[in-house]
Amino acid sequence: MMERLLAKNTAWEKIHKSFSAKYGNSRSLKELAGQWKRVRIAAKKEATHFYRESGSTGGGPPPPPLSNATLIVQQMCPQDFMSMLNDSGMKSEDTVSAETFLDQSQGFDELDPRSK
């Protein structure tokens, strides 16, 4: 348990360092973690609406596709979307780790709603 907490704190410090290097020290680690929590909640709400509307009948236009930010969060945290993903066909190999995400060129810009 203690090892997991230490690993989690180390990962958050790495994320904070990477974020600060790219965007400056505008956010504390606590603020960054809070923003991540809000992004995950928003992604789950969007995905829930999308999958509920996709499965409904009755005609009408289809729901808009999931945003890039939601797709990224879904790949990074598949356990948060497991009940939805089981129905959509996403496989475990479709997921990406936070480490891999940070190494990708788009990085945090994809999660920033102001970048749209």
N, C-alpha and C positions, 0 to 999 in steps of 0.2 A: 504494500500500500504506500509506504513512504517513498519507495523507489519510483512508483508511478507519479506521485506528486512532484518529486524532484525533476523527473523527466518532463512533466507538463510545464513546470516553471521555467526550465531550461529552454523548452521550445518557445514559450511566450517571450522570453528574453531575446531569443534569436529573431523572432518575428518583429519585435519592437525595434531591434537594432537595424534590421533590413528596412523597415518602414521609415525609420528616422533618417537613414542614409539616403533614401530616395526623396523624402518629402520634408526633411528637416525635423526638428524636435517640437513639432506643434502639438503632439499628443503624448500624454503619459501612458505607461503600460496599462494602467487601470482604465483609462479612457479608450484605448485601443481595444482592449478586451470587451468593454461595454459595447463599443460599436460593432464588433464581430457578433456579439450576442444579438443585437438588433437586426443585423443583416441576416443571420440565420432565421430569426423569427419571421422576418418579412418574406424570406424565400419559402419557408414552410407554408405561410399563408397563401402565397401566390400559387405554389404547387398544389395545395389542397383545392383551391378554387379551380385550377386548370383541370385536375383529374376528375373532380366532381362534375364539372361541366362537360368534359369529354365523354363521360359515361352516361350522361343523361340523354333522354330521347325527347322527341317532340319537335324536331326541326329547328329552324333558326340557324344563324351563322355559328360556326365553330368558335371556341374561345381563342383569344390571341395566343401565340406560342409563348413558351416560357422565356423570360429574359436571360441574357447571357449570365448575369450575376446569379440568378437562381440555378442555372445549369451548373455553374462552377461550384456553388455551395453544395449542390446535390452530389457532385462528384467527390468533393472533399469530405462530406459528412453523410455517407449513404445510410448510416444507421438512423439518422434523423428522419429519413424518408422511406424507411424500409417497407412499411405497409403500402405506401403508394408505389414504390419501385417494384414490388412483387407483382403488381398488376400491370406495370408498364413494360416489363421485360428487361430492365437494366441489370447487367451482370456485374459481379464483383470486379472483373478485370476492367470495367468501365470507370472505376474510381481512380482518384489521384490523391497522393499524400500532400500535406501542407508543404513539406520540403520540396517536392517536385513542383508544386504550384509557385512557390517563391522563386524557383529557378527559371520559370517560364518568363518570356519577355513581357507579357501583358501585366502580370503581377496584380498589384492592388488596383490598377486603373480600371479593370473590369468590374470591380465591386463598388466603384465610386459612382453614384448616380449622377454626379456633376459632369462626368466624362462623356455623357451621351449627347 
